[in-house]
Amino acid sequence: SQLTITDSEVGSSKIYCEVRRGESLWIKEIPDCKGDIVHPTVILTQTSSEEITSSRFATVVCSIIDFHPEAITVNWLKDGHPMESGFVTSPACETNGNFSATSRLTVPAREWFTNTVYTCQVSHQAATQSRNITGSPDSSECNHPAIKLLPPSIEQVLLEATVTLTCVVSNAPYGVNVSWTQEQKPLKSEIAVQPGEDPDSVISTVDISTQAWLSEAVFYCVVSHQDLPTPLRDSIHKEAWKDLREPSVSVLLPPAEEISAERFLSLTCLVRGFSPREIFVKWTVNDKSVNPGNYKNTEVMAENDKSSFFIYSLLSIAAEEWASGASYSCVVGHEAIPLKIINRTVNKSSGKPSFVNISLALLDTVNSCQ
C-alpha cells in the first residue's frame, strides 16, 4: 500500500499505517520524513559602547543558527521577567537544509547602563535554551601615557592604493612628539596636536602604499616628550593568515507583521563563516550608499569552532520606501572573496536576494536561491 501526501503536509501531523486481517490489527507510526531534529546554536551580540553612547540605544542581536525543523519560538526576559515589546524576530532563513533566524532587542542607553540582565530564550522542539547579557559601562581608566596603533580599515586595503596607519597617544602631555618608521626607514615626525576621541588623547597618522602594508613590513610609532623617562614605542604589521575562508551572505526580509504595522522596517544582513575577522559591511539603496547612521553593525564574533567569524548588520528603512520597490543591497568586503566584494540585493517583489560579485574592473552576477 502506498500513500502520497503534499510537501506542506509533511510533519504537520502523525501518520499511521493500519493493517487488519480477520480479527487481528497492526498499527505502526510512520517516521517523520523531514529528517533528524537539529537544535540551534544561540549566540548574543551587542553594539559597541561607543555606538550605544552616540545613538542613545543599545541593540542586542540573538543569533539562532542551524536548526531543523523550521518552527521556533523566541522570548526576551528582563531580569527574569517576560518582555512584551522592544524586540522583533525575523522569519527563518534556510541555508543548506537548516534554518537560521535573528531576534533583535532595542534598549534605551539609560536602561542599558544599569547592570540589567537581558535574556534571549529560544524554544525548539520541546527544548529551551537561554542566553544572558548584562549592560554595563566601560569604566576602565589609565592615568599614564600609553600608545595604541590602529591598522588601516579593511575597506581601504581592498579598494584604495594607499592606506592610513594611526597612532593614538592617551593621557598625552602637551607637545608630545610622534615619529614613524618602516623598519629602519624614517617616514614622518611631528608634534601631535590632532585630538583623539578620548579626553587628553592625540593622534598621529601616516599614509603608506597598500602594497607596503600587504608585504607584511613592520611599522613603528615612537612617542617622546621631556616628561617621559623613556620614549614609548609600539609596532604594527599585517598578520599573515593561511586559512582564508570566504563569507556567506544572507539578507533576512522584514517580518510580515512589521511590514503591515510599522512606519519603519528592518533588513538584517547575516555574514558568517569567514576568516580572518577583518571585514566591512555596508548598505546601498538603488546603488547609492546608505548613510551609516541608518544601519548598525554588531561586533565581529567567533563562531563555535573558533576558527571562523560572523557579523550582523541591521538596516532601518521607511515602510513607504520598501513599498515603492526600492532595491537594498548588503555590500560585504573581505580578502577571501575572489573579487573582494559580495553584493546581496533584495526588494519587495524579488522575495529572494540576488548574488553579485563586483570589483572596480569587473562585474559578475550569479543568481542564487536561499
Residue pairs with C-beta under 8 A, 6 or more apart in sequence:
1 17
3 15
5 15
10 32
10 33
10 34
11 32
11 33
11 34
11 69
14 29
14 30
15 29
15 30
16 27
16 28
16 29
16 30
17 27
17 28
17 30
18 25
18 26
18 27
19 25
19 26
19 27
20 26
34 68
34 69
35 68
35 97
36 68
37 68
37 69
37 125
38 66
38 67
38 68
38 98
39 67
39 124
39 125
39 127
39 129
40 64
40 65
40 66
40 67
40 72
40 100
40 122
40 124
40 129
41 63
41 64
41 65
41 66
41 304
42 62
42 63
42 64
42 65
42 120
42 122
42 129
42 131
43 62
43 63
43 65
43 131
43 301
44 60
44 61
44 62
44 63
44 120
44 131
44 132
44 133
45 60
45 61
45 63
45 298
45 299
45 301
45 312
46 52
46 58
46 59
46 60
46 61
46 133
46 135
46 298
46 299
47 55
47 58
47 59
47 296
47 297
47 298
47 299
48 299
49 137
49 138
50 197
51 296
52 58
52 109
52 112
52 113
53 109
55 109
55 296
56 108
56 109
56 110
57 106
57 107
57 108
57 109
58 106
58 107
58 108
58 109
58 112
58 135
59 104
59 105
59 106
59 107
59 296
59 298
59 314
60 104
60 105
60 106
60 107
60 118
60 120
60 133
61 102
61 103
61 104
61 105
61 298
61 312
61 314
62 74
62 76
62 102
62 103
62 104
62 105
62 120
62 122
62 131
63 100
63 102
63 270
63 310
63 312
64 72
64 74
64 100
64 101
64 102
64 103
64 122
65 100
65 272
66 98
66 99
66 100
67 98
67 99
67 100
67 124
68 97
68 98
68 99
69 99
69 125
70 92
70 94
70 99
71 124
71 125
72 92
72 99
72 101
72 122
72 123
72 124
73 122
73 123
73 124
74 89
74 101
74 103
74 120
74 121
74 122
74 123
75 82
75 83
75 120
75 121
75 123
76 82
76 83
76 86
76 87
76 103
76 105
76 118
76 119
76 120
76 121
77 83
77 118
77 119
77 121
77 130
78 116
78 117
78 118
78 119
79 116
79 117
80 117
80 119
83 105
86 105
86 106
86 107
87 103
87 104
87 105
87 106
88 103
88 104
88 255
88 258
88 266
89 101
89 102
89 103
89 104
89 255
90 101
90 102
90 103
90 104
90 252
90 253
90 254
90 255
90 266
90 268
91 101
91 252
91 253
91 255
91 256
92 99
92 100
92 101
93 99
93 100
93 101
93 250
93 252
93 270
93 370
94 370
95 248
95 250
95 370
100 250
100 270
101 252
102 252
102 268
102 270
102 312
103 120
104 266
104 268
104 314
105 118
105 120
107 116
107 118
107 135
111 135
112 135
113 135
113 136
113 137
114 135
115 134
115 135
115 136
116 134
116 135
117 132
117 133
117 134
118 132
118 133
118 134
118 135
119 130
119 131
119 132
119 133
120 130
120 131
120 133
121 128
121 129
121 130
122 128
122 129
122 130
142 170
142 171
143 171
144 171
145 169
145 170
145 171
145 172
145 173
145 176
145 223
145 225
145 228
145 232
146 169
146 170
146 171
146 232
147 167
147 168
147 169
147 170
147 221
147 223
147 232
147 233
147 234
148 167
148 168
148 170
148 234
149 165
149 166
149 167
149 168
149 219
149 221
149 234
149 235
149 236
150 165
150 166
150 167
150 168
150 236
151 165
151 236
151 238
152 163
152 164
152 165
152 213
153 163
153 280
154 278
154 279
154 280
154 333
154 334
154 335
155 280
155 333
156 162
156 163
156 164
156 210
157 163
157 210
157 213
157 214
157 278
157 335
158 280
158 333
158 334
158 335
158 340
158 341
159 333
159 340
159 360
160 210
161 209
161 210
162 207
162 208
162 209
162 210
163 207
163 208
163 209
163 210
163 213
164 205
164 206
164 207
164 208
165 180
165 205
165 206
165 208
165 219
165 221
165 236
166 203
166 204
166 205
167 178
167 180
167 192
167 203
167 204
167 205
167 206
167 221
167 223
167 234
168 196
168 201
168 202
168 203
169 176
169 178
169 192
169 196
169 201
169 202
169 203
169 204
169 223
169 232
170 196
170 198
170 200
170 201
171 200
171 201
172 192
172 200
172 201
172 202
172 223
173 225
173 227
173 228
175 191
175 225
176 191
176 192
176 202
176 223
176 224
176 225
177 189
177 190
177 191
177 192
177 223
177 224
177 225
178 189
178 190
178 191
178 192
178 204
178 221
178 222
178 223
179 186
179 188
179 189
179 221
179 222
179 224
180 186
180 187
180 188
180 189
180 204
180 206
180 219
180 220
180 221
180 222
181 187
181 219
181 220
181 222
182 208
182 212
182 217
182 218
182 219
182 220
183 217
183 218
187 206
187 208
187 219
188 204
188 206
190 204
192 202
192 203
192 204
192 223
193 202
194 202
194 203
194 204
194 205
195 201
195 202
195 203
196 202
196 203
204 221
206 219
208 219
213 238
214 238
215 238
216 237
216 238
216 239
216 240
217 237
218 235
218 236
218 237
219 235
219 236
219 237
220 233
220 234
220 235
221 233
221 234
221 235
221 236
222 231
222 232
222 233
223 231
223 232
223 233
224 231
224 232
239 276
241 275
241 276
241 335
243 275
243 307
244 275
244 276
244 335
244 336
245 273
245 274
245 275
245 307
245 308
245 336
246 273
246 274
246 334
246 336
246 337
246 338
247 271
247 272
247 273
247 274
247 279
247 332
247 334
247 336
247 337
247 342
248 271
248 272
248 273
249 269
249 270
249 271
249 330
249 332
249 342
249 344
249 355
250 269
250 270
250 344
250 353
250 370
251 267
251 268
251 269
251 270
251 328
251 330
251 344
251 345
251 346
251 353
252 267
252 268
252 269
252 270
253 267
253 346
253 351
254 265
254 266
254 267
254 322
258 265
258 266
259 265
259 319
259 322
262 319
263 318
263 319
264 316
264 317
264 318
264 319
265 316
265 317
265 318
265 319
265 322
266 314
266 315
266 316
266 317
267 283
267 314
267 315
267 317
267 328
267 330
267 346
268 312
268 313
268 314
268 315
269 281
269 283
269 312
269 313
269 314
269 315
269 330
269 332
269 344
270 310
270 312
271 279
271 281
271 310
271 311
271 312
271 313
271 330
271 332
272 303
272 308
272 309
272 310
272 311
273 303
273 308
273 310
274 308
274 309
274 310
274 334
274 336
275 307
275 308
275 309
275 336
276 309
276 335
277 300
277 302
277 309
278 334
278 335
279 300
279 309
279 311
279 332
279 333
279 334
280 332
280 333
280 334
281 297
281 311
281 313
281 330
281 331
281 332
281 333
282 289
282 290
282 292
282 295
282 313
282 331
283 289
283 290
283 294
283 295
283 313
283 315
283 328
283 329
283 330
283 331
284 290
284 328
284 329
284 331
284 343
285 317
285 321
285 326
285 327
285 328
285 329
286 326
286 327
287 327
287 329
290 315
290 328
294 315
294 316
294 317
295 313
295 314
295 315
295 316
296 313
296 314
297 311
297 312
297 313
297 314
298 311
298 312
298 313
298 314
299 311
300 309
300 310
300 311
301 309
301 310
301 311
302 308
302 309
303 309
303 310
313 330
315 328
315 330
317 326
317 328
322 347
322 348
323 348
325 347
325 348
325 349
326 347
327 345
327 346
327 347
327 350
328 345
328 346
328 347
329 343
329 344
329 345
329 346
329 356
330 343
330 344
330 345
331 341
331 342
331 343
332 341
332 342
332 343
332 344
333 340
333 341
333 342
334 340
334 342
337 357
338 357
339 357
339 358
339 359
339 362
339 364
340 359
341 357
341 358
341 359
342 355
342 356
342 357
343 355
343 356
343 357
343 358
344 353
344 354
344 355
344 356
345 353
345 354
345 356
346 352
346 353
352 369
352 370
353 368
353 370
354 365
354 367
354 368
355 365
355 366
355 367
355 368
356 363
356 364
356 365
356 366
357 363
357 364
357 365
357 366
358 364
